[in-house]
Amino acid sequence: MATSAAGSPAPGRTVKCPNCGKPALWAPENRWRPFCSERCRQIDLGAWASDQYRVAGSEPAGDAGEHDDG
């Protein structure tokens, strides 16, 4: 861990919480990083689980419009 000139641990970097925008400590002491709280972390997880967020990509080859009639 980095230390300041006075010998005390240097403060971690502060980032904006991706959910609410409040300052969040980016350091091992913040167990919810990059979020400011467990609540913001859970809201984000719920958004992923309900497909509010999606990772861009193309459809796998062979799946577009093909049906197997047996």
PyMOL commands that set and color helices and strands:
alter all, ss='L'
color gray80, all
select helices_A, chain A and resi 38-49
alter helices_A, ss='H'
color red, helices_A
select strands_A, chain A and resi 13-16+23-26
alter strands_A, ss='S'
color yellow, strands_A
deselect
rebuild
show_as cartoon
